């Protein structure tokens, strides 16, 4: 079991959990360490299960997946949470990211796509797709806004966010760090960024770590959201 990522499955439907288990156990990198039928049960399992990754259903009786994710991330910030749902509604996606989720999986994806994505999330190398990134931006801007209005609204949101935190969030980034921030926010993996900039993947990882520390962010999902809020990347 050494070297495997520990996975907790959370869904109020037994058959759904079984489906998740079959997908996850089809990858030798993962080990299922527990199942929960509610957000409350998932929280209760955390001390003993010690998962690295949680697959969380978004809609459950009692405490739903979003609130459970928020509670778990506050207590266990290193845990990676992937919301599993049948809906690609931008509002749900945006809310999941606000609660601290690192990923968002649609139930109708094929198992190989699930495994590839979960490996990327577990290794903190899961980019947001262009469609998802634009969904985040549209959620800030409001549906039906023009591209220019959307970008402006994103900048406005970012300034308000800075004000709430007591001042500018961005410590001065080096030119290389700014390049990497832009490429990551556009949806590139570490390997793709390395190829695009002509550096090693190890160098990209080190720069990304420094960027996250300077911006007081936890992962590349938050980094992408930040880039759209600040208008660093627009439509």
C-alpha positions as CSV (number, residue, x, y, z in Angstrom):
1,X,0.0,0.0,0.0
2,X,3.1,2.2,0.3
3,X,3.0,5.1,-2.2
4,X,-0.7,4.8,-3.0
5,X,-3.1,7.8,-2.7
6,X,-5.7,7.1,-0.1
7,X,-9.3,7.8,-1.4
8,X,-12.5,8.4,0.5
9,X,-15.8,8.0,-1.4
10,X,-18.8,10.1,-0.4
11,X,-22.2,9.6,-1.9
12,X,-25.6,8.9,-0.5
13,X,-26.4,6.2,-3.1
14,X,-24.7,2.9,-2.6
15,X,-24.6,2.0,-6.3
16,X,-22.9,5.4,-7.0
17,X,-20.2,4.6,-4.4
18,X,-19.8,1.2,-5.9
19,X,-19.3,2.8,-9.4
20,X,-16.7,5.1,-8.0
21,X,-14.9,2.3,-6.2
22,X,-14.7,0.3,-9.4
23,X,-13.2,3.2,-11.3
24,X,-10.8,4.1,-8.6
25,X,-9.7,0.5,-7.9
26,X,-9.0,0.1,-11.6
27,X,-5.9,2.4,-11.0
28,X,-3.0,0.9,-9.0
29,X,-2.1,4.4,-7.8
30,X,-5.2,4.6,-5.5
31,X,-6.4,2.8,-2.4
32,X,-10.0,3.2,-1.2
33,X,-9.9,3.7,2.6
34,X,-13.5,4.4,3.3
35,X,-17.1,5.2,2.2
36,X,-19.6,7.7,3.5
37,X,-23.2,8.2,2.7
38,X,-23.4,11.9,3.9
39,X,-21.3,14.9,4.6
40,X,-21.6,14.4,8.3
41,X,-20.4,10.8,8.0
42,X,-17.4,11.8,5.8
43,X,-16.3,14.3,8.4
44,X,-16.5,11.6,11.1
45,X,-14.3,9.3,9.1
46,X,-11.5,11.8,8.5
47,X,-9.4,11.1,11.6
48,X,-9.2,7.3,11.0
49,X,-9.4,7.2,7.2
50,X,-6.7,9.9,6.7
51,X,-7.5,10.3,2.9
52,X,-5.3,12.1,0.5
53,X,-8.2,12.5,-1.9
54,X,-12.0,12.7,-1.5
55,X,-14.6,12.1,-4.2
56,X,-17.6,14.1,-3.0
57,X,-21.2,14.0,-4.3
58,X,-22.6,17.5,-4.5
59,X,-26.2,16.7,-3.5
60,X,-26.9,14.7,-0.4
61,X,-29.5,14.7,2.4
62,X,-28.4,16.6,5.5
63,X,-25.0,18.2,4.9
64,X,-24.4,18.4,1.2
65,X,-21.1,18.0,-0.6
66,X,-20.3,21.7,-0.7
67,X,-20.7,22.4,3.0
68,X,-18.9,19.1,3.8
69,X,-16.0,20.2,1.6
70,X,-15.7,23.6,3.3
71,X,-15.7,22.0,6.8
72,X,-13.2,19.3,5.8
73,X,-10.8,21.8,4.1
74,X,-10.8,24.0,7.1
75,X,-9.7,21.2,9.3
76,X,-7.6,19.3,6.8
77,X,-6.3,21.8,4.2
78,X,-3.9,19.3,2.6
79,X,-6.8,17.0,1.5
80,X,-7.7,17.2,-2.1
81,X,-11.5,17.2,-2.9
82,X,-13.1,16.4,-6.2
83,X,-16.8,17.2,-6.5
84,X,-18.7,14.6,-8.5
85,X,-22.0,15.6,-10.1
86,X,-24.2,15.1,-13.2
87,X,-24.5,18.9,-13.6
88,X,-22.0,21.2,-15.4
89,X,-23.9,24.3,-14.2
90,X,-21.3,27.1,-13.8
91,X,-22.8,28.2,-10.5
92,X,-22.2,24.8,-9.0
93,X,-18.7,24.7,-10.3
94,X,-17.9,28.1,-9.0
95,X,-19.4,27.3,-5.6
96,X,-17.4,24.1,-5.3
97,X,-14.1,26.0,-5.9
98,X,-15.1,28.6,-3.3
99,X,-15.6,25.8,-0.8
100,X,-12.1,24.6,-1.4
101,X,-12.5,21.8,-3.9
102,X,-9.5,21.1,-6.2
103,X,-11.5,19.5,-9.0
104,X,-14.9,18.9,-10.5
105,X,-15.9,15.6,-12.3
106,X,-19.0,14.9,-14.3
107,X,-20.4,11.4,-13.7
108,X,-20.9,10.7,-17.5
109,X,-17.1,10.8,-18.2
110,X,-15.6,7.5,-19.1
111,X,-13.5,5.7,-16.4
112,X,-10.1,6.3,-18.2
113,X,-10.8,10.0,-18.1
114,X,-11.7,9.8,-14.4
115,X,-8.4,8.0,-13.6
116,X,-6.3,10.4,-15.6
117,X,-7.9,13.4,-14.0
118,X,-7.7,12.0,-10.5
119,X,-4.0,11.2,-10.9
120,X,-3.5,14.8,-12.0
121,X,-5.4,16.2,-9.0
122,X,-3.6,13.9,-6.6
123,X,-0.2,15.1,-7.9
124,X,-1.4,18.7,-8.0
125,X,-1.0,19.0,-11.7
126,X,-4.7,19.2,-12.8
127,X,-5.3,22.3,-15.0
128,X,-8.7,23.8,-15.5
129,X,-10.0,23.4,-19.0
130,X,-10.7,26.5,-21.0
131,X,-14.4,25.9,-20.8
132,X,-14.3,25.7,-17.0
133,X,-12.1,28.7,-16.7
134,X,-14.5,30.7,-18.8
135,X,-17.4,29.5,-16.7
136,X,-15.7,30.9,-13.7
137,X,-15.3,34.2,-15.4
138,X,-18.9,34.3,-16.5
139,X,-20.0,33.5,-13.0
140,X,-18.2,36.6,-11.8
141,X,-19.4,38.8,-14.6
142,X,-23.0,37.6,-14.9
143,X,-24.4,35.8,-17.9
144,X,-24.9,37.7,-21.1
145,X,-22.0,40.1,-20.4
146,X,-19.6,41.0,-23.2
147,X,-16.0,39.9,-23.0
148,X,-14.8,43.4,-22.1
149,X,-17.5,43.8,-19.4
150,X,-16.6,40.4,-18.1
151,X,-12.9,41.2,-17.8
152,X,-13.7,44.5,-16.1
153,X,-16.0,42.9,-13.7
154,X,-13.4,40.3,-12.8
155,X,-10.9,43.0,-12.1
156,X,-13.5,44.8,-9.9
157,X,-14.1,41.5,-8.0
158,X,-10.4,41.1,-7.5
159,X,-10.0,44.6,-6.0
160,X,-12.9,44.0,-3.6
161,X,-11.3,40.7,-2.7
162,X,-8.0,42.5,-2.0
163,X,-9.8,45.1,0.1
164,X,-11.4,42.4,2.2
165,X,-8.0,40.9,2.9
166,X,-6.6,44.2,4.0
167,X,-4.6,45.3,1.0
168,X,-2.9,44.0,-2.2
169,X,-2.5,40.3,-2.2
170,X,0.2,40.1,-4.9
171,X,3.8,40.2,-3.7
172,X,6.0,41.2,-6.6
173,X,6.5,38.3,-9.0
174,X,9.6,37.8,-11.1
175,X,9.2,38.0,-14.9
176,X,9.6,34.2,-15.1
177,X,7.0,33.7,-12.3
178,X,4.6,35.9,-14.2
179,X,5.1,33.8,-17.4
180,X,4.4,30.6,-15.5
181,X,1.3,32.1,-13.7
182,X,-0.1,33.1,-17.1
183,X,0.5,29.6,-18.7
184,X,-1.0,27.8,-15.7
185,X,-4.0,30.0,-15.7
186,X,-4.5,29.3,-19.3
187,X,-4.9,25.6,-18.5
188,X,-1.4,24.1,-19.2
189,X,0.0,21.2,-17.1
190,X,3.5,21.6,-15.6
191,X,4.9,19.5,-18.4
192,X,3.3,21.7,-21.0
193,X,4.5,24.9,-19.3
194,X,8.0,23.5,-19.2
195,X,7.9,22.7,-23.0
196,X,6.4,26.1,-23.8
197,X,9.1,28.1,-21.8
198,X,12.0,25.8,-22.5
199,X,12.7,24.9,-18.9
200,X,12.6,21.7,-16.9
201,X,9.4,20.4,-15.3
202,X,11.2,20.6,-11.9
203,X,11.9,24.3,-12.5
204,X,8.2,24.9,-13.2
205,X,7.2,23.1,-10.0
206,X,9.6,25.2,-8.0
207,X,8.4,28.5,-9.5
208,X,4.8,27.4,-9.0
209,X,5.5,26.7,-5.3
210,X,7.0,30.2,-4.9
211,X,4.1,31.8,-6.8
212,X,1.5,30.2,-4.5
213,X,3.5,31.3,-1.4
214,X,3.7,34.9,-2.6
215,X,0.1,35.1,-3.5
216,X,-1.0,33.2,-0.3
217,X,-2.9,30.6,-2.4
218,X,-3.2,26.9,-1.8
219,X,-3.2,25.3,-5.3
220,X,-3.4,25.9,-9.0
221,X,-7.2,26.0,-9.0
222,X,-7.1,29.0,-6.7
223,X,-4.3,30.4,-8.8
224,X,-6.4,30.2,-11.9
225,X,-9.4,31.8,-10.2
226,X,-7.1,34.6,-8.9
227,X,-5.7,35.2,-12.4
228,X,-9.3,35.7,-13.7
229,X,-10.3,37.9,-10.8
230,X,-7.3,40.2,-11.3
231,X,-7.9,40.4,-15.1
232,X,-4.5,38.8,-15.7
233,X,-6.2,36.4,-18.0
234,X,-9.4,37.5,-19.8
235,X,-11.8,36.2,-22.4
